[in-house]
Amino acid sequence: MHRFISLLTIFLINGCATQVNSIKVDQDKKLSKEKGYLLIGIETNRNLKEIRISGPDYISLSHADLRLGSNFILTDLTAGTYTIEKVKLDKYWQLEIEDEEYWTVDVQPEKINYVGHLHVKTTGYWQVYSQIELINKSSFAVEFMEENFPNILAERTLNYGGPGDDNFLTFLTKETGAVK
Protein backbone atom coordinates (compact mmCIF):
# COMPACT_ATOMS: atom_id res chain seq x y z
CA MET A 1 0.00 0.00 0.00
CA HIS A 2 2.85 2.36 0.86
CA ARG A 3 4.40 1.73 -2.57
CA PHE A 4 1.09 2.52 -4.30
CA ILE A 5 0.73 5.82 -2.44
CA SER A 6 4.33 6.73 -3.29
CA LEU A 7 3.79 6.00 -6.98
CA LEU A 8 0.52 7.92 -7.00
CA THR A 9 2.21 10.90 -5.36
CA ILE A 10 5.05 10.86 -7.92
CA PHE A 11 2.53 10.61 -10.77
CA LEU A 12 0.50 13.54 -9.46
CA ILE A 13 3.57 15.70 -8.93
CA ASN A 14 4.87 14.98 -12.44
CA GLY A 15 1.42 15.36 -14.01
CA CYS A 16 0.82 18.84 -12.66
CA ALA A 17 1.77 21.84 -14.74
CA THR A 18 3.97 24.52 -13.24
CA GLN A 19 2.24 27.88 -13.44
CA VAL A 20 4.46 30.57 -14.93
CA ASN A 21 3.98 34.30 -15.15
CA SER A 22 5.33 36.75 -17.65
CA ILE A 23 8.60 38.51 -16.87
CA LYS A 24 7.85 42.12 -15.91
CA VAL A 25 11.33 43.60 -15.35
CA ASP A 26 13.70 44.41 -18.23
CA GLN A 27 16.70 42.70 -16.70
CA ASP A 28 18.37 39.80 -18.48
CA LYS A 29 18.50 36.74 -16.26
CA LYS A 30 21.70 34.77 -16.15
CA LEU A 31 20.15 31.69 -17.71
CA SER A 32 21.84 28.32 -17.53
CA LYS A 33 23.18 26.95 -20.83
CA GLU A 34 20.09 24.76 -21.29
CA LYS A 35 17.50 27.54 -20.88
CA GLY A 36 16.03 30.11 -23.24
CA TYR A 37 13.23 32.66 -23.31
CA LEU A 38 9.78 31.88 -24.71
CA LEU A 39 7.91 34.85 -26.22
CA ILE A 40 4.30 34.27 -27.24
CA GLY A 41 1.67 36.80 -28.27
CA ILE A 42 -1.88 36.37 -27.05
CA GLU A 43 -4.76 37.96 -28.91
CA THR A 44 -8.24 37.20 -27.60
CA ASN A 45 -11.72 38.69 -27.39
CA ARG A 46 -12.29 37.25 -23.90
CA ASN A 47 -10.38 36.54 -20.72
CA LEU A 48 -8.79 33.09 -20.75
CA LYS A 49 -8.29 30.85 -17.73
CA GLU A 50 -5.17 28.94 -18.75
CA ILE A 51 -2.94 27.73 -21.59
CA ARG A 52 -1.16 24.37 -21.11
CA ILE A 53 2.15 23.75 -22.85
CA SER A 54 4.01 20.43 -22.61
CA GLY A 55 7.65 19.69 -23.29
CA PRO A 56 10.81 19.48 -21.19
CA ASP A 57 8.89 21.67 -18.71
CA TYR A 58 5.13 21.15 -18.36
CA ILE A 59 3.79 24.67 -17.88
CA SER A 60 0.57 26.54 -17.46
CA LEU A 61 0.36 30.18 -18.53
CA SER A 62 -1.39 32.11 -15.80
CA HIS A 63 -4.81 33.71 -16.21
CA ALA A 64 -3.24 36.95 -14.95
CA ASP A 65 -1.45 37.21 -18.32
CA LEU A 66 -4.40 36.02 -20.43
CA ARG A 67 -6.69 39.03 -20.35
CA LEU A 68 -9.01 40.32 -23.07
CA GLY A 69 -7.11 42.09 -25.86
CA SER A 70 -3.52 41.77 -27.05
CA ASN A 71 -0.64 40.84 -24.83
CA PHE A 72 2.77 39.19 -24.90
CA ILE A 73 4.13 36.66 -22.44
CA LEU A 74 7.90 36.39 -21.95
CA THR A 75 9.19 33.65 -19.66
CA ASP A 76 12.29 31.47 -19.34
CA LEU A 77 12.11 27.72 -19.99
CA THR A 78 14.33 24.71 -20.46
CA ALA A 79 15.32 24.50 -24.14
CA GLY A 80 13.54 21.91 -26.26
CA THR A 81 10.41 21.19 -28.25
CA TYR A 82 7.07 22.17 -26.74
CA THR A 83 3.46 21.59 -27.77
CA ILE A 84 0.55 23.89 -27.02
CA GLU A 85 -1.95 21.29 -25.74
CA LYS A 86 -4.97 23.00 -24.34
CA VAL A 87 -6.60 26.41 -23.96
CA LYS A 88 -9.01 26.68 -21.04
CA LEU A 89 -11.60 29.35 -21.72
CA ASP A 90 -13.10 29.24 -18.24
CA LYS A 91 -13.88 26.76 -15.48
CA TYR A 92 -16.03 24.57 -17.75
CA TRP A 93 -14.95 25.07 -21.38
CA GLN A 94 -11.62 24.22 -22.97
CA LEU A 95 -10.17 23.80 -26.45
CA GLU A 96 -8.15 20.65 -27.06
CA ILE A 97 -5.44 21.01 -29.70
CA GLU A 98 -5.48 18.23 -32.30
CA ASP A 99 -3.07 18.88 -35.19
CA GLU A 100 0.13 18.73 -33.16
CA GLU A 101 2.39 19.75 -36.05
CA TYR A 102 0.80 23.23 -36.14
CA TRP A 103 1.14 23.68 -32.38
CA THR A 104 4.71 22.49 -31.86
CA VAL A 105 7.29 25.18 -31.05
CA ASP A 106 11.01 25.20 -30.30
CA VAL A 107 12.85 27.00 -27.53
CA GLN A 108 16.56 27.28 -28.30
CA PRO A 109 19.02 27.83 -25.46
CA GLU A 110 20.24 31.34 -24.65
CA LYS A 111 17.87 32.98 -27.18
CA ILE A 112 14.55 34.81 -27.15
CA ASN A 113 12.26 32.42 -29.02
CA TYR A 114 9.19 34.07 -30.52
CA VAL A 115 6.71 31.28 -31.32
CA GLY A 116 3.78 33.25 -32.75
CA HIS A 117 0.55 34.93 -31.72
CA LEU A 118 -2.11 32.67 -30.25
CA HIS A 119 -5.35 34.11 -31.62
CA VAL A 120 -8.46 32.95 -29.72
CA LYS A 121 -11.83 34.23 -30.88
CA THR A 122 -15.16 33.14 -29.41
CA THR A 123 -18.60 34.04 -30.74
CA GLY A 124 -22.20 33.16 -30.09
CA TYR A 125 -24.70 34.15 -27.43
CA TRP A 126 -22.73 32.48 -24.61
CA GLN A 127 -19.47 32.53 -26.55
CA VAL A 128 -19.76 28.84 -27.35
CA TYR A 129 -18.14 28.90 -30.81
CA SER A 130 -14.38 29.21 -30.78
CA GLN A 131 -11.64 29.69 -33.33
CA ILE A 132 -7.98 29.29 -32.42
CA GLU A 133 -4.89 29.91 -34.56
CA LEU A 134 -1.16 30.34 -34.04
CA ILE A 135 -0.18 33.20 -36.37
CA ASN A 136 3.32 34.51 -37.07
CA LYS A 137 3.54 38.26 -36.43
CA SER A 138 7.28 38.56 -35.88
CA SER A 139 7.36 42.29 -36.65
CA PHE A 140 5.03 42.82 -33.66
CA ALA A 141 7.38 40.72 -31.52
CA VAL A 142 10.37 42.88 -32.52
CA GLU A 143 8.44 46.05 -31.72
CA PHE A 144 7.30 44.67 -28.37
CA MET A 145 10.82 43.66 -27.34
CA GLU A 146 12.31 47.00 -28.45
CA GLU A 147 9.72 48.97 -26.46
CA ASN A 148 9.41 46.82 -23.34
CA PHE A 149 12.59 44.76 -22.97
CA PRO A 150 15.44 46.58 -24.76
CA ASN A 151 18.05 45.38 -22.23
CA ILE A 152 17.12 41.72 -22.67
CA LEU A 153 16.97 42.18 -26.46
CA ALA A 154 20.45 43.75 -26.46
CA GLU A 155 21.88 40.63 -24.78
CA ARG A 156 20.01 37.91 -26.71
CA THR A 157 19.24 36.86 -30.28
CA LEU A 158 15.56 37.01 -31.26
CA ASN A 159 14.71 33.74 -32.98
CA TYR A 160 11.51 32.40 -34.58
CA GLY A 161 10.61 29.06 -33.02
CA GLY A 162 7.03 28.64 -34.18
CA PRO A 163 5.61 26.35 -36.86
CA GLY A 164 6.79 26.98 -40.41
CA ASP A 165 9.65 29.16 -41.56
CA ASP A 166 10.27 32.84 -40.98
CA ASN A 167 13.11 34.70 -42.61
CA PHE A 168 12.05 38.14 -41.37
CA LEU A 169 14.10 38.03 -38.16
CA THR A 170 17.16 36.73 -40.03
CA PHE A 171 16.73 39.47 -42.65
CA LEU A 172 16.32 42.12 -39.98
CA THR A 173 19.47 40.98 -38.21
CA LYS A 174 21.58 40.96 -41.38
CA GLU A 175 20.25 44.15 -42.97
CA THR A 176 19.82 46.50 -40.05
CA GLY A 177 21.47 44.92 -37.07
CA ALA A 178 18.34 45.99 -35.16
CA VAL A 179 17.91 42.56 -33.67
CA LYS A 180 20.99 40.93 -32.22
C-alpha positions as CSV (number, residue, x, y, z in Angstrom):
1,M,0.0,0.0,0.0
2,H,2.9,2.4,0.9
3,R,4.4,1.7,-2.6
4,F,1.1,2.5,-4.3
5,I,0.7,5.8,-2.4
6,S,4.3,6.7,-3.3
7,L,3.8,6.0,-7.0
8,L,0.5,7.9,-7.0
9,T,2.2,10.9,-5.4
10,I,5.0,10.9,-7.9
11,F,2.5,10.6,-10.8
12,L,0.5,13.5,-9.5
13,I,3.6,15.7,-8.9
14,N,4.9,15.0,-12.4
15,G,1.4,15.4,-14.0
16,C,0.8,18.8,-12.7
17,A,1.8,21.8,-14.7
18,T,4.0,24.5,-13.2
19,Q,2.2,27.9,-13.4
20,V,4.5,30.6,-14.9
21,N,4.0,34.3,-15.1
22,S,5.3,36.8,-17.7
23,I,8.6,38.5,-16.9
24,K,7.9,42.1,-15.9
25,V,11.3,43.6,-15.4
26,D,13.7,44.4,-18.2
27,Q,16.7,42.7,-16.7
28,D,18.4,39.8,-18.5
29,K,18.5,36.7,-16.3
30,K,21.7,34.8,-16.2
31,L,20.2,31.7,-17.7
32,S,21.8,28.3,-17.5
33,K,23.2,27.0,-20.8
34,E,20.1,24.8,-21.3
35,K,17.5,27.5,-20.9
36,G,16.0,30.1,-23.2
37,Y,13.2,32.7,-23.3
38,L,9.8,31.9,-24.7
39,L,7.9,34.9,-26.2
40,I,4.3,34.3,-27.2
41,G,1.7,36.8,-28.3
42,I,-1.9,36.4,-27.0
43,E,-4.8,38.0,-28.9
44,T,-8.2,37.2,-27.6
45,N,-11.7,38.7,-27.4
46,R,-12.3,37.3,-23.9
47,N,-10.4,36.5,-20.7
48,L,-8.8,33.1,-20.8
49,K,-8.3,30.8,-17.7
50,E,-5.2,28.9,-18.8
51,I,-2.9,27.7,-21.6
52,R,-1.2,24.4,-21.1
53,I,2.2,23.7,-22.8
54,S,4.0,20.4,-22.6
55,G,7.7,19.7,-23.3
56,P,10.8,19.5,-21.2
57,D,8.9,21.7,-18.7
58,Y,5.1,21.2,-18.4
59,I,3.8,24.7,-17.9
60,S,0.6,26.5,-17.5
61,L,0.4,30.2,-18.5
62,S,-1.4,32.1,-15.8
63,H,-4.8,33.7,-16.2
64,A,-3.2,36.9,-14.9
65,D,-1.5,37.2,-18.3
66,L,-4.4,36.0,-20.4
67,R,-6.7,39.0,-20.4
68,L,-9.0,40.3,-23.1
69,G,-7.1,42.1,-25.9
70,S,-3.5,41.8,-27.0
71,N,-0.6,40.8,-24.8
72,F,2.8,39.2,-24.9
73,I,4.1,36.7,-22.4
74,L,7.9,36.4,-21.9
75,T,9.2,33.6,-19.7
76,D,12.3,31.5,-19.3
77,L,12.1,27.7,-20.0
78,T,14.3,24.7,-20.5
79,A,15.3,24.5,-24.1
80,G,13.5,21.9,-26.3
81,T,10.4,21.2,-28.3
82,Y,7.1,22.2,-26.7
83,T,3.5,21.6,-27.8
84,I,0.5,23.9,-27.0
85,E,-1.9,21.3,-25.7
86,K,-5.0,23.0,-24.3
87,V,-6.6,26.4,-24.0
88,K,-9.0,26.7,-21.0
89,L,-11.6,29.4,-21.7
90,D,-13.1,29.2,-18.2
91,K,-13.9,26.8,-15.5
92,Y,-16.0,24.6,-17.8
93,W,-15.0,25.1,-21.4
94,Q,-11.6,24.2,-23.0
95,L,-10.2,23.8,-26.4
96,E,-8.2,20.6,-27.1
97,I,-5.4,21.0,-29.7
98,E,-5.5,18.2,-32.3
99,D,-3.1,18.9,-35.2
100,E,0.1,18.7,-33.2
101,E,2.4,19.8,-36.1
102,Y,0.8,23.2,-36.1
103,W,1.1,23.7,-32.4
104,T,4.7,22.5,-31.9
105,V,7.3,25.2,-31.1
106,D,11.0,25.2,-30.3
107,V,12.9,27.0,-27.5
108,Q,16.6,27.3,-28.3
109,P,19.0,27.8,-25.5
110,E,20.2,31.3,-24.6
111,K,17.9,33.0,-27.2
112,I,14.5,34.8,-27.2
113,N,12.3,32.4,-29.0
114,Y,9.2,34.1,-30.5
115,V,6.7,31.3,-31.3
116,G,3.8,33.2,-32.7
117,H,0.5,34.9,-31.7
118,L,-2.1,32.7,-30.2
119,H,-5.3,34.1,-31.6
120,V,-8.5,33.0,-29.7
121,K,-11.8,34.2,-30.9
122,T,-15.2,33.1,-29.4
123,T,-18.6,34.0,-30.7
124,G,-22.2,33.2,-30.1
125,Y,-24.7,34.1,-27.4
126,W,-22.7,32.5,-24.6
127,Q,-19.5,32.5,-26.6
128,V,-19.8,28.8,-27.4
129,Y,-18.1,28.9,-30.8
130,S,-14.4,29.2,-30.8
131,Q,-11.6,29.7,-33.3
132,I,-8.0,29.3,-32.4
133,E,-4.9,29.9,-34.6
134,L,-1.2,30.3,-34.0
135,I,-0.2,33.2,-36.4
136,N,3.3,34.5,-37.1
137,K,3.5,38.3,-36.4
138,S,7.3,38.6,-35.9
139,S,7.4,42.3,-36.6
140,F,5.0,42.8,-33.7
141,A,7.4,40.7,-31.5
142,V,10.4,42.9,-32.5
143,E,8.4,46.1,-31.7
144,F,7.3,44.7,-28.4
145,M,10.8,43.7,-27.3
146,E,12.3,47.0,-28.5
147,E,9.7,49.0,-26.5
148,N,9.4,46.8,-23.3
149,F,12.6,44.8,-23.0
150,P,15.4,46.6,-24.8
151,N,18.1,45.4,-22.2
152,I,17.1,41.7,-22.7
153,L,17.0,42.2,-26.5
154,A,20.4,43.7,-26.5
155,E,21.9,40.6,-24.8
156,R,20.0,37.9,-26.7
157,T,19.2,36.9,-30.3
158,L,15.6,37.0,-31.3
159,N,14.7,33.7,-33.0
160,Y,11.5,32.4,-34.6
161,G,10.6,29.1,-33.0
162,G,7.0,28.6,-34.2
163,P,5.6,26.3,-36.9
164,G,6.8,27.0,-40.4
165,D,9.6,29.2,-41.6
166,D,10.3,32.8,-41.0
167,N,13.1,34.7,-42.6
168,F,12.1,38.1,-41.4
169,L,14.1,38.0,-38.2
170,T,17.2,36.7,-40.0
171,F,16.7,39.5,-42.6
172,L,16.3,42.1,-40.0
173,T,19.5,41.0,-38.2
174,K,21.6,41.0,-41.4
175,E,20.3,44.2,-43.0
176,T,19.8,46.5,-40.1
177,G,21.5,44.9,-37.1
178,A,18.3,46.0,-35.2
179,V,17.9,42.6,-33.7
180,K,21.0,40.9,-32.2
